[in-house]
């Protein structure tokens, strides 16, 4: 058999809080001109430059390290006087060169992604 619901108990602290909230909301039109709030919207914040993004700066740093690694793999062949195209073809067989190219591509992708997110967020 279901028992009846217990009687609601009035909590003095909750009553004071609700009365204070009601007083606050009744006082809002005095603090904010409702007509003015409708006429002048908040201006959006300008987007943060991508140069101030930690993620984008870290991506540039990683890409630079990858570029240095790729160049260090290809430099011995360039010093021997082999043309650029044969150097690239031969370097593509080296795992370190491939890893450096992947690092550069990933860094570029992260930088572009972060820049796009900053433009979308506006801050």
C-alpha positions as CSV (number, residue, x, y, z in Angstrom):
1,X,0.0,0.0,0.0
2,X,1.4,3.4,-0.9
3,X,2.0,5.8,1.9
4,X,0.9,9.5,1.5
5,X,3.6,12.0,0.6
6,X,5.2,13.6,3.6
7,X,4.2,17.2,4.3
8,X,6.5,19.8,2.7
9,X,8.9,21.3,5.3
10,X,9.6,25.0,5.0
11,X,13.4,25.6,5.2
12,X,14.2,29.1,6.5
13,X,17.4,29.4,4.5
14,X,15.8,28.4,1.3
15,X,12.9,30.8,1.8
16,X,15.4,33.7,2.4
17,X,17.3,32.7,-0.8
18,X,14.2,32.6,-2.9
19,X,13.1,36.0,-1.6
20,X,16.5,37.5,-2.3
21,X,16.4,36.1,-5.9
22,X,12.9,37.6,-6.4
23,X,14.1,40.9,-5.2
24,X,17.1,40.8,-7.4
25,X,15.0,40.0,-10.5
26,X,12.5,42.7,-9.7
27,X,15.3,45.2,-9.5
28,X,16.9,44.3,-12.9
29,X,14.9,46.8,-15.0
30,X,16.4,49.6,-12.8
31,X,19.9,48.3,-13.4
32,X,19.7,47.6,-17.1
33,X,17.6,49.6,-19.5
34,X,15.7,46.9,-21.4
35,X,15.2,49.1,-24.5
36,X,18.9,49.9,-24.7
37,X,19.8,46.3,-24.3
38,X,17.8,45.4,-27.4
39,X,19.2,48.2,-29.5
40,X,23.0,47.9,-28.8
41,X,24.1,44.2,-29.1
42,X,27.5,43.1,-27.7
43,X,30.2,43.3,-30.3
44,X,32.0,40.1,-31.1
45,X,35.5,39.8,-29.8
46,X,38.2,40.0,-32.5
47,X,39.8,36.6,-33.2
48,X,43.0,35.8,-31.4
49,X,45.9,35.8,-33.8
50,X,47.2,32.3,-34.5
51,X,50.6,33.4,-33.4
52,X,49.3,33.6,-29.8
53,X,48.1,30.0,-29.9
54,X,50.2,27.5,-28.0
55,X,49.1,24.6,-30.1
56,X,49.9,26.5,-33.4
57,X,53.3,27.6,-32.1
58,X,54.1,24.0,-31.0
59,X,53.1,22.7,-34.4
60,X,55.4,25.3,-36.1
61,X,58.2,24.1,-33.8
62,X,57.6,20.5,-34.6
63,X,57.4,21.2,-38.3
64,X,60.7,23.1,-38.2
65,X,62.3,20.2,-36.4
66,X,60.9,17.9,-39.1
67,X,62.3,20.2,-41.8
68,X,65.7,20.2,-40.3
69,X,65.6,16.4,-40.0
70,X,64.6,16.0,-43.6
71,X,67.3,18.4,-44.8
72,X,69.9,16.6,-42.7
73,X,69.0,13.4,-44.5
74,X,69.2,15.0,-48.0
75,X,72.3,17.2,-47.4
76,X,74.9,14.4,-47.9
77,X,73.5,13.6,-51.3
78,X,73.2,17.3,-52.3
79,X,76.9,17.8,-51.4
80,X,77.9,15.0,-53.7
81,X,76.4,17.0,-56.6
82,X,73.4,14.8,-57.3
83,X,70.4,16.7,-58.6
84,X,67.4,17.6,-56.4
85,X,65.0,15.1,-58.0
86,X,67.3,12.1,-57.6
87,X,68.0,13.2,-54.0
88,X,64.3,13.3,-53.2
89,X,63.7,9.9,-54.9
90,X,66.6,8.3,-53.0
91,X,65.7,10.0,-49.7
92,X,62.1,8.7,-49.9
93,X,63.5,5.3,-49.2
94,X,64.9,6.3,-45.9
95,X,62.6,6.0,-42.8
96,X,64.0,9.1,-41.1
97,X,63.2,11.2,-44.2
98,X,59.7,9.8,-44.4
99,X,59.1,10.4,-40.7
100,X,60.4,14.0,-41.1
101,X,57.9,14.6,-44.0
102,X,55.1,13.2,-41.9
103,X,56.0,15.5,-39.0
104,X,56.0,18.5,-41.4
105,X,52.6,17.5,-42.8
106,X,51.1,16.9,-39.4
107,X,52.5,20.2,-38.1
108,X,51.0,22.1,-41.0
109,X,47.6,20.3,-40.5
110,X,47.6,21.2,-36.8
111,X,48.5,24.8,-37.5
112,X,45.7,25.2,-40.1
113,X,43.2,23.4,-37.9
114,X,44.0,25.7,-34.9
115,X,43.8,28.8,-37.1
116,X,40.4,27.8,-38.3
117,X,39.2,27.1,-34.8
118,X,40.4,30.5,-33.6
119,X,38.5,32.2,-36.5
120,X,35.3,30.2,-35.7
121,X,35.5,30.9,-32.0
122,X,36.3,34.6,-32.4
123,X,38.6,34.5,-29.4
